[in-house]
Amino acid sequence: MLVLGIETTCDETSAAIVARNEDGEGEILSNVVLSQIAEHAAYGGVVPEIAARAHVEVLDHIIEQALEEANVRFDRLDGIAAAAGPGLIGGVIVGLTTAKALALSLGKPLVAVNHLEAHALTPRLTDQVTFPYLLLLASGGHTQLLAVRGLGDYVRLGTTIDDAIGEAFDKTAKMLGLGYPGGPAVEAQAMSGDAARFAFPRPLQGRPDPNFSLSGLKTAVRLEAERLAPLAAKDIRDLCASFQAAVVDMVVDRTRVGLRRFRETAGQSPSALVIAGGVAANLAIRRGLQRLGAETGLRIVMPPAALCTDNGAMIAWAGAERLSAGITDGLDVSPRARWPLDPNAPGAGKQGLGKAGVGKGAKA
């Protein structure tokens, strides 16, 4: 099965061709990603109107390049998949409309993919992870712990009660004058900083519910930065290192509680702990979760960094998974700015948000 995947939910324009074999294994034949960092850098975050126009200008060429690199013609495709949300609605419309036009003109099935589900299913492409598994989805717009029980079957165990992890990285970078994109800038500064210099809080640590909170930690960084102003280069490095260490400790603690909740509700252990989303590219967070895996005996699966951030391959794979299950969509399917994976979870709309109003340092 060959599927074209289109991703335009935020500031990456991407198209990919993915093959899914009858045994359920997948292969990425091409994955072309064009970032819009340069277009948004002057604004310190993603400007939705600029993002949508940029997608319009390049998407046709990105699709052509993906087909060429995969050595696949349009007529060989078995389906067209596009991210239909959640995301910046202008960008979502561009990708989904293009997919509809291709599906109609080629006579191919259309699959409208939930961008978050694509992140959730990526480890089945890269590592053949079996259901059920525990997912930590962490990005610029989302922070959730989910029980992934099957295709389209997700139970949210925990969520952020304020900021997403990636959003906190972005805002910390902005207050320290590190520019855009913020998340990688904080991580780079932290590498040579003293993580023990500032005793920042570990929000919700030890609480029995697997939720997250970042606003208090972010405020603590701001107050310390104001106290030290003007900041020396060493101050910035140490603030970043201390902030990142606090985030890692919180993520590990909250994930440990989420694992306990998974076992209580499912009556079994997950096949793996999967980390997905742009924040999963942070090396310190990866190492912290690997330590948790060694402590609990749980398999830890982290897709390659290039597949943690937004990309067409994850959309194509989610489309192939749905097509193999006989799930397709009509040409009247609507783009969605909000689309929670677990619509029955309390406050689900907040974590089904698109990424308007947040930076993209730790990409969603």
N, C-alpha and C positions, 0 to 999 in steps of 0.2 A: 504494500500500500504506500503510495507516494502522495504527500500532502504539502501544499504550499501554506506557509504561515505568515501572517502580516501583523506587525506590532507597531502601534502609533499612539499608545495611551498617554505618553508624556513627552519627553524630549529626545527619545531615540526613535529613528525611523529604521525599521528592520524587516527583512523578508528572509525566509529560509525554506529549504526543502528537506523534509525528514522522511525516511522510510521506516515502516513498521512491518516486521515479518509476521508470519502466521503464529509463531511461538511467542509473540509479544515483545520481542527484542527490537530495539530501535537503532537507527543510524542517522547521524546528521550528515547530509550530503553537501549542504551549503548553509551558511548563516552570516548574512551581510548586515552589519549594524553601522549606522551613521549617527553620531552624536551631535547634538546642537549646543554643546557647551559654549562655544565661541559666541553664538547668537545671544545667549542669556547672561553671559558673565558680567556685563555692565550693570545688570539689574539685581545681582545677588541671588537669583532664583529664577524659576521658570515662569515666563510670561505666556499665558495660554494662547493669546492671539498670534504671537510670533511663532510658537510651536506649531500651531495648526497650519499656518502658511508655509512653514518650512517643510512639513510633511507633504503638502500638495506639490511643492516644487520638485521633490526628489523621489517620491515613492515609486513612480513608474520605472525609473532607472534602477532603483534598488531591487525591484522584482526581476527585472531583466537580468541583472547581474547574478542574482541568486539562481535563476534558471541556468544561466551560462556556466556558472561554477559547478553546478550539480550535473551538468550535461543532460538536462531534462527538458523536453518540449512540453508546452501547455497540454497537448492532447494526451500525454502520458499520465497526467495528474489524476488521482482518484478523488480529490476533494480540495476545497479552498477554505482555509480557516483564518479568522481574523479576531483580534481582541475586541470584544464588543463592550468592554467596561471591566471594572471601574476605571476611571481616569478623567483626564481633561476632555470635556465633551467634544470640543472642536476637533481635537486629534483623533478621538475615537471615531467620530463621524467620517473622517477622511479614510481611515483604514477599512472600516466596515463597508462604506459605500464602494470603495475599490473592489473589495472582495465580492460584493453582490454583483457588480458589473461583470467581473470575470466569471463567476458562477453561472450567471444568466447567459452570457455569450458563448461559453464553452460547454454548457449543459452539464456542469459538474455540481455535486452536492456542496452546500454551504454549511459551515459550522461556526456559530457565534460562540467564541470562547471567553470564559471568565478569566481575566488576567491573573487573578489570585489563584484560581484553580491550575493555571498553567505553571505557576511557581510550585504549587503543591505537588504536581505530577512529574516535575522534572527529574526527581531521583529515580523514577521508574524507567526513564530514558537512559540515564547515566549509569545507574547501579542496579537495575532490575529489582528494586525494593518491592516487597509484597505487602498487601494490605493485611491487617491495619498497622499504621505507624503513627508516631507522634511527630508533629510538624511545628517547628518554631519559624514563623514567618515574620521577618524583621526587615523593615525598609524605611524609606523616607516618609511614607504615608501610612504604614501598617505595622503593628506589633501584636501578634496573636500566638497563642498555643492552641493547636487544633488536633483532634483525633481524626485522622484520615482513615475512614472505615471502608471506603470503596469509591468508585467513580461517582462523583456527584453527591457523596455521603460524607458530610463534614460536621463535626461537633466542636464548637468553640469551648475550650476549657478555661482560657484566660485571655485577657486583653489589657491594653493600656487604659488607665483611667484619665489620662491627660495627653501628653505628647507621645508620638512614636519615637523609637530609638534613633532612627535616622534623622528625624526632625530635630532632636536634641543635639545631635552632632553638628548639624547645619547651623543651628542657632548659636551654639558655643563658638563655632568657627567665626561667625559673623561678629559676635561681641568681642572677640580677640583680634579682629582685623585680619583674619587669614584668607579672606576672599572666597571665591567660588571655583569649583565645587568644594564644599566645606568638610564633609566627612573624611575624605582621603587626606585633606590638609591637617586635620586634627590628629589622625593616625600617624602621619609623617612626623609631626612635632613631638608626639608622645614617645616615639622610638628613642629619642635622646634625652627624655625628661626624667625627673625624679618622681615616681608614682607615690612615694611615701611622704612627700613634702606637705601636702594638704589633706586633712582628714575630712573628706567629703562624705555625706551621708550615703547609705545603701538603702534606697527607698523600699519599703514593704518587706525587708529581709526578715525571714522567719514567720511571716504571715501564712495562714493555712490555705488561702485562696491564691491560685497561680496568676495573679494580675501584676501589672507593671505600673510604675509611676516615675516620670522623669522631670516634672516641673520643679520639685524641690531641689533636686541635684543641680539643675540648670541655674536656679536662683542662687545656690551656694557658690557656684563658679562666678557668677556675675558680681556678687558681693565681695568675694576675695579679689577679683580683678579690679574693682573700684577702690578697694583699700590699698592696693599696691600701686595704683596708677601714679605716674606713667610706667607702663610695663617694660621691663627689660626682656631681651630675647630669652634668657634663662627662665624668667617668670612664665612666659608663654609656654615654653616646653614643659615646665613642671605642672602648670595648670592643665594642660592637655593630657599629660600622663596620669595625673591624679584623677581627672574626670573619667578617662577611659578605664582606669582600674576599677572605679566605682561602678561603671556600667557593666563591666565583665562580671564582677561579683554579684550584681543584681541579676543579670541574665542567668548565671549558673544557678543561683538560689531559686529563682522563679521557675526555671526549667525543671529543677529537681522536684519541686512541688507539683508541677504539671505532670511529671512522670508518675508520681504517686496518685494523682487524681485520675489519670488514664487507667491505671491498674485497678483502682476502686470502681470506676464506672464500667469498664469493659470486662472486668473479671479475668484479664490476661495481660501479659506484657506486650508492648509494641514490638514489631519486628525490627524497628530501628528508630532512632531519633534523627530526624531530617532537619537541616537548617537551610532555609531558602530566603530569597530576597537580597537586596543590595547590601544590607548590613552583614550578611553572611560572608562577604568578601573581606571583612575586617579580621586580620590575623590574630589579634589579641583575643577577640571573642571566639574565634575558631579554636584556639589553644585551650581556653577555659572550658569549652564544651567537650573537647577531647579528653580533658582531665575528668570531667563528669562521666563520660563514657567508660573510662578506665575504672573509675570508682564503682560504677553500678553494673558493669559488665554488659552495657548496652551498646549495640552497634551504632556508630555515628556516621552519618552520610552527609557530606557537604559537596554539592556539585561544584565543578570548576568555577572560578570567579567569573569568567565570561558568561556563564549560564545562570549566575545569581542575579545579575542586573538584567534589565529589560532586553529581550531578544526575540527574534522570530522563531527560533528553533523550539522554544518552549510552547509557543502558540501552535506551531505545526504538530508537535507531539500530542498536546492536549486534543487537538482536532482529530488526530489519528486514533487516539484512545476512544474518543466519542464515536467516530465513524465505525470503528470495529465493533462497537456495542449497538450499532444501528441507529445512532442519534444524529439527526441533522436538523437544520433550521430553515424556515421559509424566508423568502426575500423580504417579507414584511417585518422581520425581527428588528427591534429598536436598539440603538446605542444607549448605554446606561452610564451615567456619571457615578452612581452608587450601585454596588452589587455585592452584598455580603455573602460569604461562603456558607455561613450558618444563619439563615434569616430568622430562626427562632430564638437566637441568643438575645439576652437583654441588651438594648442599645446597639443592636447589630448594625444599624445604619451608619454609625460613626466609623466603624472599621470596614465598611464597604465603600468608604469615600474614595474619590479620585484624589489627585495630588495637587490640586490648586492651592496656592497659598503657602506651600512648603518649598524649601530649597531642595536641591538634588545632590548634595555632597555625598550622602550615603544613599545611593539611588534606590528607587522603588522598583 
